[in-house]
Amino acid sequence: MYPEALVISGDFNLHLDDLRDNDIKKFEDLLETFNLSQHVSGPTHLSGQTLDLIITHSSDDIVLASPKTTFPISDHFIIQCPIGFSRPALSCKKLTFRKLKNIDIATFSADIASSMLCANVHWDNIDALSDCFNKILTDILDKFAPLKTRTMVNRQKVPWFHDDIKKLRCQRRRLEKRAVKTDLPGDWNDYHKVRNQFFAFLKSARVNYYSNLIDQCAGESRKPVRNKIESIIDHFVENDIGLCTVTETWLNDADSVSIAQLSVAGYFFKNFPGQSHNRGVGTGILFRDSLKISLVDGKEKKSFEFSEWNVKVHDRSMRYVIVYRPPYSSLHPVSTSVFFDECSQFLENVVMCPVALLFLETSTLV
């Protein structure tokens, strides 16, 4: 078995809260066979049942905190969990500059006037004169405005950061410098007031921007998906989430306009349509545009469907597998014994893969 991190989560439609169910015992035995542990506790469905799971290697500590349920996106709750997989590092650049505004023009001019450049000297060699000119002016400039170097972080430009927010940020920085210099309670109160106003204004601008973009989809036929994607994006903005997976998107290749509109600024949405007309309704992945994600594979088995994605961050690579297992019904008359057989074979393939693996599934969008 490979040592890379492994995280599996999904809507298994097994009532894990019912310890008397023989199917639950079989499932726990299956996890133990592959040295896997399950982390979710408590209800993940409005009915009070535990259907959505997060599973890792028993020896791994990739789950940084206990999973928690947030608001219900449908009849399922969203399960939020921090995973120990670093984000892409922001690139940096070095800027070299001079503070020319600080130069005393009178003194600067006097130094030039008293230099060799203004002396009564005859130059026979033009190259020597050019070198002298450059050296003397550079030395004088270094005296009054020496070169300074600053490292700047290349942050992505965001479309909601308009001029009013920029002015408020400059005001915040100005008040902060004054408060640090004077250390007066009144100056600190002024700074804290503007700082809180700036962050509230910034949050409101981000949420309004995404909401307005999604409202442009109002004429599309997939309104249930659109409305729930809006809730997910608002949740992304407020909680600084980098990736979310979705089942039952009900989108196919003909919905290219809807998929493009779901890829709002700063995020991308990729969809894998279901193959079966009876139960294959598609899976999707919503992620920050700083992540490199590509579709690897997608299939339907008798008991469940999945899509597999490759994710690259820095020099690390992980696979995200989104799984949906429909409940037993007249449209899907597949027993749990078939699921256990197929799941065992599937786990054997993915657990033995030499690339770090992550299975994810959010609340069903229907």
C-alpha positions in Angstrom: 0.0 0.0 0.0 1.3 3.4 -0.9 2.0 6.0 1.8 0.4 9.0 0.2 -2.5 10.8 1.8 -6.0 9.3 1.1 -9.3 11.0 1.8 -12.6 9.4 0.8 -16.0 11.0 1.3 -19.4 10.6 -0.3 -23.1 10.0 -0.1 -23.1 6.2 0.4 -26.8 6.1 1.3 -26.0 3.7 4.1 -27.5 4.5 7.5 -24.3 4.5 9.5 -26.1 5.7 12.6 -28.0 2.3 12.8 -25.4 0.1 14.4 -27.9 -2.9 14.3 -27.9 -2.9 10.5 -25.9 -5.8 9.2 -25.0 -3.8 6.1 -23.2 -1.2 8.3 -21.2 -4.0 9.9 -20.2 -5.2 6.5 -19.2 -1.7 5.5 -17.1 -1.2 8.6 -15.4 -4.5 8.0 -14.6 -3.4 4.4 -13.0 -0.2 5.7 -11.0 -2.1 8.3 -9.7 -4.4 5.5 -8.1 -1.4 3.8 -6.9 0.1 7.1 -9.4 3.0 6.8 -11.1 5.1 9.4 -14.4 7.1 9.2 -14.5 10.6 10.7 -18.1 11.9 10.4 -20.3 11.7 13.5 -23.9 12.9 13.8 -26.7 13.4 11.3 -25.8 14.6 7.8 -29.4 14.4 6.5 -32.6 16.2 7.6 -34.1 12.9 8.6 -31.3 12.6 11.3 -29.4 9.9 9.5 -25.7 9.7 8.8 -25.3 9.1 5.1 -22.3 11.3 4.1 -18.9 10.1 5.2 -15.3 11.2 5.3 -12.7 8.3 5.4 -8.9 8.3 5.6 -6.0 5.9 6.3 -6.0 5.1 10.0 -2.4 6.1 10.2 -2.9 9.5 8.5 -3.5 12.9 10.1 -4.6 14.7 6.9 -7.9 15.7 8.4 -6.9 18.7 10.5 -10.2 19.0 12.5 -13.4 17.1 13.0 -15.8 17.4 10.1 -18.8 19.7 10.8 -22.2 20.1 9.2 -23.3 23.5 8.1 -26.5 24.6 6.4 -28.7 22.1 4.4 -28.2 22.6 0.6 -31.1 20.2 0.0 -32.1 17.3 2.2 -28.4 16.9 2.9 -26.2 19.1 5.0 -22.9 20.5 3.6 -20.0 18.8 5.4 -17.0 21.1 5.8 -13.6 19.7 6.7 -10.1 21.2 6.6 -7.7 19.0 4.7 -3.9 19.2 5.1 -3.1 20.0 1.5 -1.4 23.4 1.0 -2.7 26.0 -1.4 -0.5 27.3 -4.3 2.1 29.7 -3.1 1.8 33.3 -4.3 4.6 34.4 -6.5 6.8 37.3 -5.5 8.8 40.0 -7.3 11.4 42.5 -6.2 10.9 46.2 -6.9 13.8 48.7 -6.8 12.9 52.3 -6.4 14.1 55.7 -5.1 12.2 58.2 -2.9 12.7 61.2 -5.2 10.1 63.3 -3.4 12.4 63.4 -0.4 15.2 65.2 -2.3 16.1 68.7 -1.2 16.3 70.3 -4.7 18.5 73.3 -3.6 21.1 71.1 -1.9 20.9 68.6 -4.8 21.5 71.3 -7.3 24.4 72.7 -5.3 26.2 69.3 -5.2 25.9 69.0 -9.0 27.2 72.6 -9.5 30.2 71.9 -7.3 31.0 68.5 -9.0 33.5 67.9 -11.7 30.7 68.0 -14.3 30.5 71.8 -14.0 34.3 72.4 -13.6 36.3 73.9 -16.5 37.7 70.7 -17.7 38.5 69.8 -21.3 37.6 66.2 -22.3 39.4 64.6 -25.2 37.6 61.2 -24.8 33.9 61.2 -25.1 33.7 57.8 -23.4 35.5 59.1 -20.4 33.1 62.0 -20.2 30.1 59.7 -20.4 31.5 57.5 -17.7 32.2 60.5 -15.5 28.8 61.9 -16.1 27.0 58.7 -15.1 29.2 58.0 -12.1 28.9 61.5 -10.6 25.1 61.8 -11.1 24.6 58.3 -9.7 26.7 59.0 -6.6 24.9 62.3 -5.9 21.5 60.6 -6.5 22.5 57.7 -4.1 23.4 60.3 -1.5 20.0 62.0 -1.5 17.7 59.1 -2.6 19.5 55.8 -2.2 18.1 52.7 -4.0 15.6 50.7 -1.9 14.3 47.2 -2.6 10.9 45.8 -1.7 9.4 42.4 -2.2 5.9 42.5 -3.6 3.4 39.6 -3.6 1.7 39.0 -6.9 -1.9 38.8 -5.8 -4.7 38.1 -8.2 -6.7 41.1 -9.2 -10.3 40.7 -8.1 -13.2 42.4 -10.0 -15.1 43.5 -6.9 -12.2 45.6 -5.6 -13.4 49.0 -6.9 -12.2 52.6 -6.3 -14.3 53.2 -3.2 -12.8 50.2 -1.5 -9.3 51.3 -2.5 -9.9 54.7 -1.0 -11.1 53.2 2.2 -8.0 50.9 2.4 -5.7 54.0 1.9 -7.6 55.8 4.7 -7.2 52.7 7.0 -3.5 52.6 6.4 -3.1 56.3 7.0 -5.0 56.1 10.3 -3.0 53.0 11.3 0.3 54.8 10.7 -0.9 57.9 12.7 -2.1 55.7 15.6 1.2 53.8 15.8 3.1 57.1 15.8 1.0 58.9 18.4 -0.3 55.9 20.4 -3.3 58.1 21.4 -6.6 56.3 22.3 -8.5 58.6 20.0 -6.3 57.8 17.1 -6.6 54.1 17.7 -10.4 54.4 17.9 -10.5 56.2 14.6 -8.3 53.4 13.0 -10.4 50.5 14.4 -13.6 52.2 13.2 -12.4 52.6 9.6 -10.8 49.1 9.7 -14.1 47.4 10.6 -15.9 49.5 8.0 -13.3 48.4 5.4 -13.7 44.7 6.0 -17.5 44.9 6.2 -17.5 46.8 2.9 -15.1 44.3 1.3 -17.2 41.3 2.3 -20.4 43.0 1.1 -18.8 43.8 -2.3 -17.6 40.2 -2.8 -21.0 38.7 -2.0 -22.9 41.2 -4.1 -20.6 40.6 -7.1 -21.0 36.8 -7.1 -24.8 37.1 -6.5 -25.2 39.5 -9.4 -23.3 37.2 -11.7 -25.4 34.2 -10.8 -28.6 36.2 -11.1 -27.8 36.5 -14.8 -28.6 32.8 -15.1 -32.3 33.5 -14.2 -33.5 32.5 -17.6 -31.8 29.1 -17.6 -33.8 25.9 -17.2 -31.6 24.5 -14.4 -32.9 26.9 -11.7 -32.6 24.5 -8.8 -28.9 24.0 -9.5 -28.4 27.7 -10.0 -30.0 28.7 -6.8 -27.9 26.2 -4.8 -24.7 27.1 -6.5 -25.4 30.6 -5.4 -25.6 29.4 -1.8 -22.4 27.5 -2.2 -20.5 30.5 -3.6 -21.7 32.7 -0.8 -20.5 30.0 1.6 -17.1 30.0 -0.2 -16.7 33.7 0.1 -17.6 33.8 3.8 -15.5 30.8 4.8 -12.6 31.2 2.3 -13.1 27.6 0.9 -11.0 26.5 -2.0 -12.9 23.5 -3.4 -16.4 22.0 -3.4 -17.8 18.9 -5.1 -21.4 18.4 -6.2 -23.6 15.4 -7.1 -26.8 15.3 -9.1 -26.0 18.4 -11.0 -28.6 17.6 -13.7 -26.3 19.2 -16.3 -25.2 17.7 -19.6 -23.2 18.6 -22.7 -26.1 20.7 -24.0 -25.9 23.0 -20.9 -22.6 24.6 -21.9 -24.0 28.1 -21.3 -25.2 27.3 -17.8 -21.8 25.7 -16.9 -20.0 28.7 -18.3 -22.2 31.1 -16.2 -21.5 29.0 -13.1 -17.7 29.6 -13.6 -17.9 33.0 -11.9 -14.8 35.2 -11.5 -12.2 33.6 -9.3 -13.8 30.1 -9.6 -14.3 27.5 -12.2 -17.1 24.9 -12.4 -16.5 21.6 -14.3 -19.2 19.1 -14.9 -19.2 15.4 -15.7 -22.6 14.4 -17.1 -24.3 11.2 -16.1 -24.5 8.4 -18.6 -27.7 6.7 -17.6 -31.1 8.2 -18.3 -32.6 6.5 -15.3 -30.2 7.6 -12.6 -27.0 9.1 -14.1 -27.5 12.8 -13.3 -23.9 14.0 -13.3 -21.2 15.2 -10.9 -19.4 18.5 -10.8 -16.5 20.3 -9.1 -16.3 24.0 -8.1 -12.8 25.3 -7.3 -10.6 28.4 -7.2 -8.9 29.2 -10.4 -5.5 29.0 -8.7 -5.9 25.2 -8.7 -5.0 23.1 -11.7 -7.8 20.5 -12.2 -8.4 18.2 -15.1 -10.8 15.3 -15.7 -9.1 11.9 -15.6 -11.9 9.4 -15.8 -15.6 8.9 -15.2 -17.7 5.8 -15.2 -20.9 4.2 -14.0 -21.0 0.9 -12.2 -24.2 -1.0 -11.4 -24.4 0.4 -7.9 -22.8 3.9 -8.1 -21.3 6.5 -10.5 -18.1 8.5 -10.1 -15.9 11.1 -11.8 -12.1 11.3 -11.2 -10.1 14.5 -11.3 -6.4 15.3 -11.1 -5.5 18.3 -8.9 -2.0 19.9 -8.9 -0.7 22.2 -6.2 3.0 23.1 -6.2 4.8 19.9 -7.0 2.2 17.7 -5.4 -0.6 15.9 -7.2 -3.8 14.5 -5.8 -6.8 12.7 -7.3 -10.3 13.8 -6.3 -13.0 11.2 -6.9 -16.7 12.3 -6.6 -19.0 9.4 -5.9 -22.8 9.1 -5.9 -24.6 5.9 -4.9 -28.4 6.2 -5.5 -30.7 4.6 -2.9 -32.5 1.4 -3.8 -35.7 2.1 -5.8 -37.7 0.8 -8.7 -35.5 2.9 -11.0 -32.4 1.6 -9.3 -33.0 -2.0 -8.0 -29.5 -2.7 -7.1 -28.8 -4.4 -3.7 -26.2 -3.4 -1.2 -24.4 -6.7 -1.7 -23.6 -5.6 -5.3 -22.4 -2.3 -4.0 -20.1 -4.0 -1.5 -18.6 -6.2 -4.2 -18.1 -3.2 -6.6 -16.8 -0.9 -3.8 -14.3 -3.5 -2.7 -12.8 -3.7 -6.2 -12.9 0.0 -6.6 -11.1 0.7 -3.3 -8.5 -1.9 -4.2 -7.7 0.0 -7.4 -7.7 3.5 -6.0 -6.0 2.8 -2.6 -3.1 1.1 -4.4 -2.6 4.1 -6.8 0.8 5.8 -6.3 -0.8 9.3 -6.4 -2.4 10.9 -3.3 -6.1 10.4 -3.5 -9.1 12.5 -2.3 -12.7 11.3 -2.6 -15.2 14.2 -2.1 -19.0 14.6 -2.4 -21.1 17.4 -1.2 -24.8 17.5 -0.5 -27.0 16.4 -3.4 -28.2 19.2 -5.7 -31.7 18.4 -6.8 
